[in-house]
Amino acid sequence: MPDNATESSVNGSLVPGTPAESEAFAWMSLLTQFIVVVGLVGNTIVLWLLGFRMPRNPFSVYILNLAGADALFLCGQTARFILRCAGYSNLASAMGVIYVINSSYTAGLSLLAAISTERCLSVLFPFWYRSHRPKHTSPGVCAVLWALASLLGVADLIFCVHAHNHHFCPTFFIVRAVWFFLLTAVLCVSSLTLVLRVQCNSQRRRPPRLYLLILLTVLLFLLCGLAPGIKISIRSLYLAFRNHWLPTLLACVNSSLNPLIYFFLGSHSHRKERESLKVVLQRALGDKQELEGEGRNTSHTITPETSSWD
């Protein structure tokens, strides 16, 4: 049987003991799992379209990896639900679930910060960005961020969950909390810059779908996706945290609604006929107005790149 640290990490909290709390916890678990299933369907569609049905541009490579992180996070939540029903009888499985959830969450936050930062650079320094941006920046950045997230997950498993090293764990918790707040700060600053940019240009022309997509995705993360990171940071400081189920529910809402944002923004057009999801997603990720707004010579933007998932 896993120790208390492992069970707490997988479950998010120990199951409440009173009958009323247990019943409420069960209903919230079912609601969370329903949201997870819906989110898995949406992210799988995005992965299929971007991975196999559409040419990739630098921005769509980020969205492909973000959809992969969301899908992995939701898969981890499904596995956690199954382990909870099974009573955590398998230590190896429980540790695997911890790794998938923590790594995918960290990767998702890192990718979102990279997306917002790169778009911010393209807005503030358009000529420098078009001239000096390496061709394979997107897959390279994604690969590095996935590697960092994986290393953090492995370190957490080896030193804090399995061995529970009392000398290393406090330092690791501080490093993880600093990394979380640093990414959050980068995300907020770059997003605020985009908001100001869109606000300045909104009187002259309609805000590009690409900017709106980034801003809505970031706003959703700030409202819902930050909760697990805040909970982990609070626990790192050995402080109590109530409503343990709420961060998990909000994080699942965040990962599940991202595909709906993509399709919602891409579906707004003047055409009356029905369009395929491929066309809708392509419009959301490759807005012609946005490309023209950054300059006439944007051949780098429509050059297919190889994703880090290849």
Secondary structure in CASP SS format (residue, H / E / C, confidence):
PFRMAT SS
TARGET T0000
AUTHOR 0000-0000-0000
METHOD secondary structure of the structure
MODEL  1
M C 1.00
P C 1.00
D C 1.00
N H 1.00
A H 1.00
T H 1.00
E H 1.00
S H 1.00
S H 1.00
V H 1.00
N H 1.00
G C 1.00
S C 1.00
L C 1.00
V C 1.00
P C 1.00
G C 1.00
T C 1.00
P H 1.00
A H 1.00
E H 1.00
S H 1.00
E H 1.00
A H 1.00
F H 1.00
A H 1.00
W H 1.00
M H 1.00
S H 1.00
L H 1.00
L H 1.00
T H 1.00
Q H 1.00
F H 1.00
I H 1.00
V H 1.00
V H 1.00
V H 1.00
G H 1.00
L H 1.00
V H 1.00
G H 1.00
N H 1.00
T H 1.00
I H 1.00
V H 1.00
L H 1.00
W H 1.00
L H 1.00
L H 1.00
G H 1.00
F H 1.00
R H 1.00
M C 1.00
P C 1.00
R C 1.00
N C 1.00
P H 1.00
F H 1.00
S H 1.00
V H 1.00
Y H 1.00
I H 1.00
L H 1.00
N H 1.00
L H 1.00
A H 1.00
G H 1.00
A H 1.00
D H 1.00
A H 1.00
L H 1.00
F H 1.00
L H 1.00
C H 1.00
G H 1.00
Q H 1.00
T H 1.00
A H 1.00
R H 1.00
F H 1.00
I H 1.00
L H 1.00
R H 1.00
C H 1.00
A H 1.00
G C 1.00
Y C 1.00
S C 1.00
N C 1.00
L H 1.00
A H 1.00
S H 1.00
A H 1.00
M H 1.00
G H 1.00
V H 1.00
I H 1.00
Y H 1.00
V H 1.00
I H 1.00
N H 1.00
S H 1.00
S H 1.00
Y H 1.00
T H 1.00
A H 1.00
G H 1.00
L H 1.00
S H 1.00
L H 1.00
L H 1.00
A H 1.00
A H 1.00
I H 1.00
S H 1.00
T H 1.00
E H 1.00
R H 1.00
C H 1.00
L H 1.00
S H 1.00
V H 1.00
L H 1.00
F C 1.00
P H 1.00
F H 1.00
W H 1.00
Y H 1.00
R H 1.00
S H 1.00
H H 1.00
R C 1.00
P C 1.00
K C 1.00
H C 1.00
T H 1.00
S H 1.00
P H 1.00
G H 1.00
V H 1.00
C H 1.00
A H 1.00
V H 1.00
L H 1.00
W H 1.00
A H 1.00
L H 1.00
A H 1.00
S H 1.00
L H 1.00
L H 1.00
G H 1.00
V H 1.00
A H 1.00
D H 1.00
L H 1.00
I H 1.00
F H 1.00
C H 1.00
V H 1.00
H H 1.00
A C 1.00
H C 1.00
N C 1.00
H C 1.00
H C 1.00
F H 1.00
C H 1.00
P H 1.00
T H 1.00
F H 1.00
F H 1.00
I H 1.00
V H 1.00
R H 1.00
A H 1.00
V H 1.00
W H 1.00
F H 1.00
F H 1.00
L H 1.00
L H 1.00
T H 1.00
A H 1.00
V H 1.00
L H 1.00
C H 1.00
V H 1.00
S H 1.00
S H 1.00
L H 1.00
T H 1.00
L H 1.00
V H 1.00
L H 1.00
R H 1.00
V H 1.00
Q H 1.00
C H 1.00
N H 1.00
S C 1.00
Q C 1.00
R C 1.00
R C 1.00
R C 1.00
P C 1.00
P C 1.00
R H 1.00
L H 1.00
Y H 1.00
L H 1.00
L H 1.00
I H 1.00
L H 1.00
L H 1.00
T H 1.00
V H 1.00
L H 1.00
L H 1.00
F H 1.00
L H 1.00
L H 1.00
C H 1.00
G H 1.00
L H 1.00
A H 1.00
P H 1.00
G H 1.00
I H 1.00
K H 1.00
I H 1.00
S H 1.00
I H 1.00
R H 1.00
S H 1.00
L C 1.00
Y C 1.00
L C 1.00
A C 1.00
F C 1.00
R C 1.00
N C 1.00
H C 1.00
W H 1.00
L H 1.00
P H 1.00
T H 1.00
L H 1.00
L H 1.00
A H 1.00
C H 1.00
V H 1.00
N H 1.00
S H 1.00
S H 1.00
L H 1.00
N H 1.00
P H 1.00
L H 1.00
I H 1.00
Y H 1.00
F H 1.00
F H 1.00
L H 1.00
G H 1.00
S C 1.00
H C 1.00
S C 1.00
H C 1.00
R C 1.00
K C 1.00
E C 1.00
R C 1.00
E C 1.00
S C 1.00
L H 1.00
K H 1.00
V H 1.00
V H 1.00
L H 1.00
Q H 1.00
R H 1.00
A H 1.00
L H 1.00
G C 1.00
D C 1.00
K H 1.00
Q H 1.00
E H 1.00
L H 1.00
E H 1.00
G H 1.00
E H 1.00
G C 1.00
R C 1.00
N C 1.00
T C 1.00
S H 1.00
H H 1.00
T H 1.00
I H 1.00
T C 1.00
P C 1.00
E C 1.00
T C 1.00
S C 1.00
S C 1.00
W C 1.00
D C 1.00
END
